[in-house]
Amino acid sequence: MKKFRHKIENIAIAILLFVIRILPYRCAVGLGGIIGGLIWRLGIRRKVSRFNLELCLPEITGKDADRLLAESYRNFCRSMVEFALLPKLKGKTLDYVEFDGLEQAIESAKSGTGMLLVTGHFGSWEFLGAALREAGLPLDFLVGEQTNRAVDSLINGIRESMGIGIIHMGVAARGVIKSIRSGRAVAMLSDQDAGKSPIIVRFFGHPAATPGGIGAFALKLKCPIVVGGIVREGKSTKHKVFVEFLEPDYDSLPSGKGDAIRQITQLYTDRIEYYVREYPQMYFWAHRRFKSTVKYPA
């Protein structure tokens, strides 16, 4: 049954890629927005999205909430199209972005200081990685493995085509440490429910099970943490990229390892929350961020 499902997925992806790759870039991204609007209208994960928005931003209600969430769906699909088309933009991604705060991260990398780059399912996050790489930041992604091997190879192949290195979860500790000690940045997403053995921090005032890997690596390596955010300009293919360079005061952290990791995790989670508050239409509200700590509607 799994093999059959994967074959169907592969056929659907192949057809979609064929369509979007024959279209002009702006038209393809526009088509992504149309698909996202359709998915919202079909009600896919609508209850989860509304619940998350009400939990995090209760002041946004009614039609305003629905408009915001519909735009979130449209932006998600635009972003997936942009990711699929990244190989066509090799050497050109910087034509589509304006950076704010990149200089310190680049200078740090030039001096041989590695760093952890953290972001969330916010804006066109894969485009963010490609643009940072083309701007001169040596970059690796820490990635999990997709159950569909063909899809896994496709996704990582696109990343590698943009000059991004891949570190697989199975060799995470060794790979991340080696990369950072060699002066590279290692990027991780840190806004999904962590499931087993999480670090509990506050996200929009609510307890959220968060991966502790970034905090653990930062504590061990005493390296900077860079928070990245990418915001689309309206419905266009232009983006603004925010790069915030954090240097935790490692000497003043709690003596207990768990408490120290929690404090680091809260530090960058607060910054992710800041960007989501500023640009809530850029966030992917459809995942169960609070699955381990809050009861979701059936």
C-alpha positions in Angstrom: 0.0 0.0 0.0 2.8 2.4 0.9 4.6 1.7 -2.5 1.4 2.4 -4.4 0.8 5.6 -2.5 4.4 6.7 -3.2 3.9 6.0 -6.9 0.8 8.2 -7.0 2.7 10.9 -5.2 5.5 10.7 -7.6 3.2 10.9 -10.6 1.4 13.9 -9.2 4.6 15.7 -8.4 6.0 15.0 -11.8 2.9 16.4 -13.5 2.9 19.5 -11.2 6.7 20.1 -11.8 6.2 19.8 -15.6 3.4 22.4 -15.5 5.1 25.0 -13.3 8.5 24.6 -15.1 7.1 25.5 -18.5 5.4 28.6 -17.1 7.2 32.0 -16.7 8.4 32.3 -13.2 5.9 35.0 -12.1 3.0 33.0 -13.6 4.2 29.8 -11.8 4.3 31.5 -8.5 0.9 33.1 -9.1 -0.4 29.6 -9.9 0.9 28.5 -6.5 -1.2 31.3 -4.9 -4.3 30.1 -6.7 -3.7 26.5 -5.6 -3.2 27.7 -2.0 -6.5 29.6 -2.1 -8.2 26.4 -3.4 -6.8 24.3 -0.6 -8.2 26.8 1.9 -11.6 26.7 0.3 -11.6 22.9 0.4 -11.2 23.1 4.2 -7.9 21.1 4.5 -6.6 21.6 8.0 -8.9 24.6 8.4 -9.9 23.7 12.0 -6.2 23.4 13.0 -5.3 26.7 11.4 -8.2 28.6 13.0 -7.4 27.0 16.4 -3.7 28.0 16.3 -4.5 31.5 15.2 -7.2 32.0 17.9 -4.7 30.6 20.5 -1.8 32.8 19.5 -3.5 35.9 18.2 -7.0 36.0 19.7 -7.5 39.6 18.7 -7.8 38.6 15.1 -11.3 37.2 14.6 -14.1 36.5 12.1 -13.5 37.4 8.5 -10.2 39.0 9.3 -8.9 35.7 10.6 -10.2 33.9 7.5 -8.6 36.4 5.2 -5.3 36.1 7.0 -5.3 32.3 7.0 -6.3 32.1 3.3 -3.3 34.3 2.6 -1.1 32.0 4.7 -2.2 29.0 2.6 -1.6 31.0 -0.6 1.9 32.0 0.6 2.7 28.5 1.5 1.9 27.2 -2.0 3.7 30.1 -3.6 6.7 29.2 -1.5 6.6 25.6 -2.5 6.6 26.6 -6.2 9.6 28.9 -5.6 11.4 26.0 -4.0 10.7 23.7 -6.9 12.0 26.3 -9.3 15.1 27.3 -7.4 17.4 25.5 -9.9 16.1 27.9 -12.6 17.2 30.8 -10.4 20.7 29.7 -9.7 22.9 32.8 -9.6 19.8 35.0 -9.7 18.1 34.6 -6.2 19.6 37.9 -5.1 17.6 39.7 -7.7 14.5 38.8 -5.7 15.6 39.7 -2.1 16.5 42.7 0.0 18.6 41.9 3.1 18.4 43.5 6.5 21.2 42.6 8.9 23.2 40.1 6.9 26.6 41.8 7.3 27.4 40.5 10.7 26.7 36.9 9.8 28.8 37.2 6.6 31.7 38.8 8.5 31.5 36.1 11.2 31.7 33.4 8.5 34.6 35.1 6.8 36.5 35.0 10.1 35.9 31.3 10.4 33.2 31.4 13.1 30.5 28.9 12.5 26.9 29.5 13.6 23.5 28.0 14.0 20.8 29.4 11.7 17.3 29.0 13.0 14.0 29.8 11.4 10.5 28.4 11.2 7.8 27.5 8.6 7.6 31.2 7.8 7.6 32.8 4.4 9.6 31.1 1.7 12.0 29.5 4.0 13.7 27.3 1.4 14.2 30.4 -0.8 15.8 32.0 2.3 18.4 29.3 2.5 19.2 29.6 -1.2 19.5 33.4 -1.0 21.8 33.3 2.0 24.0 30.8 0.3 24.2 32.9 -2.8 24.9 36.0 -0.7 28.1 34.3 0.6 27.1 32.4 3.7 28.5 28.8 3.7 25.4 26.8 4.7 24.3 23.3 5.5 20.8 22.1 6.2 20.0 19.6 9.0 17.3 17.4 7.4 15.1 14.5 8.2 14.4 11.7 5.8 11.1 11.6 3.8 9.4 8.2 3.7 9.1 8.5 0.0 12.7 8.1 -1.2 12.1 9.7 -4.6 10.6 12.8 -3.0 13.5 12.9 -0.5 16.1 12.7 -3.3 14.2 15.5 -5.2 14.1 17.8 -2.3 17.7 17.4 -1.3 18.8 17.5 -4.9 17.3 21.0 -5.3 19.0 22.1 -2.1 22.4 20.7 -3.2 22.0 22.3 -6.7 22.0 25.7 -4.9 25.3 24.9 -3.1 23.7 24.0 0.2 25.2 21.1 2.1 23.1 18.3 3.6 23.5 16.8 7.1 21.2 13.9 7.8 19.5 13.4 11.2 21.3 10.0 11.5 24.7 11.7 11.8 23.4 15.0 13.2 25.7 15.4 16.2 28.9 14.6 14.3 27.9 16.5 11.1 26.7 19.7 12.9 29.8 19.9 15.1 32.1 19.4 12.2 30.3 21.9 10.0 30.3 24.7 12.7 33.9 24.1 13.7 34.8 24.5 10.0 33.2 28.0 10.0 29.9 27.1 8.3 26.3 27.9 9.3 23.9 25.0 10.0 20.2 25.7 9.4 17.4 24.1 11.3 13.6 24.6 11.5 12.5 24.9 15.1 8.8 25.6 15.2 7.1 22.2 15.1 6.0 20.0 18.1 9.0 18.1 19.3 7.1 15.0 20.5 9.3 12.9 22.7 12.0 14.4 25.0 11.2 18.1 24.1 12.2 21.3 25.7 9.1 23.1 27.0 9.2 26.9 26.3 6.6 29.6 25.9 5.4 30.4 22.4 2.7 33.1 22.3 2.4 32.6 26.0 1.6 28.9 25.8 3.8 25.9 26.6 5.2 24.4 23.4 7.3 21.3 23.0 10.3 22.5 21.1 13.4 20.6 19.8 16.3 21.0 22.1 19.0 20.3 19.5 19.8 23.9 18.7 20.2 24.8 22.4 22.3 21.7 23.0 24.6 22.4 20.1 24.9 26.1 21.0 25.8 25.3 24.6 28.5 22.8 23.5 30.0 24.9 20.8 29.5 28.4 22.3 28.6 29.7 18.9 26.4 32.5 17.7 22.7 31.8 16.8 21.3 33.6 13.7 17.5 33.9 13.4 16.4 34.3 9.8 13.0 35.5 8.5 11.8 36.1 5.0 8.7 38.2 4.1 7.1 38.4 0.7 6.2 41.8 -0.6 2.4 41.4 -1.2 1.7 38.8 -3.9 5.0 39.4 -5.7 8.1 37.3 -6.1 10.1 39.9 -4.2 11.2 39.3 -0.6 12.7 41.0 2.4 15.1 38.9 4.4 15.8 39.6 8.1 19.0 38.3 9.6 19.3 38.7 13.4 22.6 37.8 15.0 22.3 36.5 18.6 25.2 35.9 20.9 24.0 34.3 24.1 25.9 35.2 27.2 27.1 31.6 27.8 28.9 32.5 31.0 25.7 33.7 32.6 23.5 30.7 31.8 22.2 28.5 34.5 24.6 25.8 35.7 22.2 23.0 35.0 22.5 21.8 31.4 18.7 21.4 31.0 18.0 24.9 32.3 20.7 26.4 30.1 19.3 24.7 27.0 15.8 25.9 27.8 17.0 29.5 28.2 18.8 29.4 24.8 15.7 27.8 23.2 13.4 30.5 24.7 15.8 33.2 23.4 15.4 32.3 19.8 11.8 31.2 20.1 10.9 34.7 21.3 12.5 36.1 18.1 10.5 33.7 15.9 7.4 34.7 17.7 8.2 38.4 17.1 8.4 37.8 13.3 5.2 35.8 13.3 3.4 38.6 15.3 4.7 41.2 12.8 3.8 39.2 9.7 1.2 36.5 10.7 0.1 36.0 7.1 3.6 34.6 6.4 3.4 31.8 9.0 2.2 28.2 8.2 -0.6 27.9 10.8 -1.8 24.5 9.6 0.6 22.4 11.6 -0.2 21.2 15.1 2.5 23.3 16.9 1.1 22.6 20.4 0.2 19.0 19.8 2.0 17.8 23.0 0.8 20.5 25.3 -2.7 21.7 24.1 -5.8 19.7 23.2 -6.8 20.2 19.6 -10.4 20.0 18.4 -11.4 16.8 16.8 
